[in-house]
């Protein structure tokens, strides 16, 4: 039986909470759609093939997950649910190339990621993936603008002041561009983290519990801004969350349980 896509309290329709914030959130990146870096096929597919991972050195202990297969198509918004300790964040880190699988493969279209040298994985991650964390991961010694531009600076990409201004304006934090992280609220910090993840126009956005540290109002705003951004830019989204309410805005909903992926919603592609 499929799990209901409801708020945790079961009292509210999540679409009524989230969708109004997303209405009218258009014209990201200075009023234009970002151009694909993948001219023949558009944005790339993410594929996991027979993926396995374990952190226990005891050979008799079961792996965190084993034999996972998944195809995420360009432009999809996918919600990944699961209990604490089920391996959701680990799976996200495997996709991002931050850790290596014990077995299996991670593909971005026709490029295999998991077997690349660490430097090449970092380069591919910096060019094609944007990552949002629950605890923001902002550098306290950098301003909002400097934090946002880190992916550009690290990867040798030029800064585009007009695009940064447009992005910060859409996220409602343009007036904070010269502020320090300690001067921001939790909701503002997460918007900065979202801007940093989007500044280099990634093909995929990976979000690990991005609203887990926020109150309901700020969580709804950040979530709607994120959904508006990926819809406008055409990027794909893999969102890890404990909150099944976000399934109302996702194309697909998966649950990671017992080391296996269970499809709760979607899978429109063959």
N, C-alpha and C positions, 0 to 999 in steps of 0.2 A: 504494500500500500504506500502511495506517495505521501510524503510529509506535506502538510498544508503550508502554503506560503503566507504566513501571518506574522504579525508582530509577536514578540515573546510573551506579551500580556494577552494577546488575542483580542484586544479592545479596539484597535484602529485598523482601517484599511491603509496599508502602507502607501498605495498609490496616492491617496489624498494627502499624506504627509510629505512625500518626496517629489512627486511630479510637478506641483506648482512652482517649486524652486527652480526646476530645470526649464520651465517655459520661458522663452525669450533669450536663453543663453546661446547666442549664435555668434558668428563672425569672430571665432578665435583666431589668433595669430594675425592680428592687424587686418581683419576683414576678409581673409581668404582661406580657402582650404589648403592645408599643407600638401605639397606634392610628394608623391611616392618616390622612394629611392629604389623601387623594384619595378622598372618600366614595363616589363613584359607581363607580369602576373598581378600587378597591384601589390597591396600589402601581403606579407608572407603568412603562411600557415605555420602554426606551432604544432609539433608532433612529438609524442612520447612513445617509445617502442620498448616493451618488455622491461620497464624500469623497475629496479629493485634498490632498496637502501636499508641498511641496518647500522645502528650505533652500538650494538651489544657484541662484545667479543666472544661471548659464550655461543658455541656452535649449535647448542640445543635450543637457544632462544629464537623465537620467530622474528623475522625481519619487520621493520616498521611498515613496509609494504613491499610487494613482490609482483612482478609480471604486469605492471600497470601499462595500459595502452590508452592513448588519448590523442584526438585530433581537434585542434582549435582553429577555426577558420577566420580568415581576415574579416575584421569588423565586428566579430562576435563579442558580446559582453557575457562573460561566464562567471557565475558565483560558485565558489567552492566552500561547502559547509563541512563541519566535522567537530567532534569533541576535542577538548584540549588534549594534546598528546597524540592525536591521531596521525600527525605527519603533514598537516596542511602547509605550515611554514617551511618545513623541510622540502616539500615538493616544489614550492615557489622558489626556494634557493637553488634547487637542482636545475630548474628551468632557466634561472638567471645565470647559471654557471658559477655561482659562489661556492658550491660544493660539488663533488663528483659522485655519480651513482656507483654502486657496487657492480651492477650489471645494467645493460640496456643503453638506449640512445636517446638523445634530445636533438631535435632538428628544427631549424628555422628555414622553412622552404627546403632548398637543396643543400643547405649548409649544416653539417653536423657540428653541434656546439660542445658536447661533453668531452670529446677527445682532443680538443684544441689545447695548445699550451696556455698557461694561465694568462700570459700577456695578450694573446689573441682573443681569449674569452672576454677579457676586460675590454678590449677594443670593440668587439661585437656588441657586448652589453652596453657600452657607452654610446654607441651609434644607433642601436635599434631597439633598446628596451628602456623604459622608464619605470622606476621603482618607488613606491610610497610605503613608508613604514608606520606602524602604530605610534612609535615614540618619536616621530618626526625626523630624527637624525640630522638636525641642523647644526652647523658648526658655530659655537657661541662667539668666536672671534671674528666672524664675518657678518656683514649687514644682510638684510633681506635680499637686496640686489645681488650681492656677491655670492650668497648661497644659491640663488636661482641660476646664476651663470656658471656654476661649477662644472656641470656636464660639458658645456661649451669649451671652457678653459682647459679642462683635462684632456679633451679629445681634439684640441687644436682647431675648433670650429669658431668662426667669427661671431662676435656679439652683434645682435641686431636690436638697437635700443627701441625702435618703434614696435617691434614684435614683443619685447619684454614689457613695454608700457601697456600694450593691448592686453597681454595675458594677465598682468597684475590688476588691471582695471576690471577685467571680467571676473576675477576672483575677489574683487572688493578690497584689495590691499595695496593699491598703487600709492596711497599716501604714506604707507609704511616702508617704502623701498629703501630708505636710509636708516631704518630702525635696527636695533640689535634683537636677536631672538628673545632675550630675557625681558624685553619690553612688550612682548606680544602675548595675547591670550592663547589658550590651547587651540581654539578654532582658527585663529590667525596663523599660528605656527603650522597647522596642517595644510592650510591654503598655500603657504610658502613651499611646503614640501611637495604639494601637487604642482605648483608652478615649476619647481626645479625638475620634476619628473617629465614635464611636458615641453620644456623650453627648447629641447633639441629635436622636437617633432618625432618622437619614437613611433615605431610601427606597433609596439605592444606596450601596454601599461600593466605592470604587476603590482597589486596593492595588497599588503598584508595587514589586515585588521586596521584600515585607515581611520575608522571612526571609533575604535575601541576605547580611546582615552577622552572622548568628547561627550558632552551632555546631549540629550535628545535633539534639541534645536540645532546646535552646531553640527551634530552628526548628519542630520537631514540635509542641511545646507551643503556641507562638504560632499556628501554622496551625490546630491543632485548636480553640483558643479562638475564633479568627476564624470558623471554620466553624460552631461551636456558636452563636455570637452571631447570625450571619445566618440560621441555621435557626430559631432561637427568635423573632427579631423579624420575620421575613418579608421582610427587606431583600434586594435583589439584590446580587450580588458579581461584579465583574470583576477578576480577579487576574492580574497580569503576573508571569511567573516564567520562569527557565531550567529549572526542575525538573519534568520530566514526571511525577514520582511523585504530584504533587498532583492529577493527573487522576483518581485513584481516588476522590477526594471531590467532584469537580466534576460538574455536570449536563452541561456541554458543555466540549469542548476544541477550541480553535482554534490554528492556527499562522499567523503572519504571515511570509511568505517571498516574495521577489521582488515586493514591492508588492501582494500579494494575500492574502486570508484563505482558509485551507484548513480545512475542518471535519474534525476527527479523531474527534469523539465527540459525540453528542447530536443537537441540532436536532429535538427531539420536536415542536415547534410548527410549524404551517404558515406 
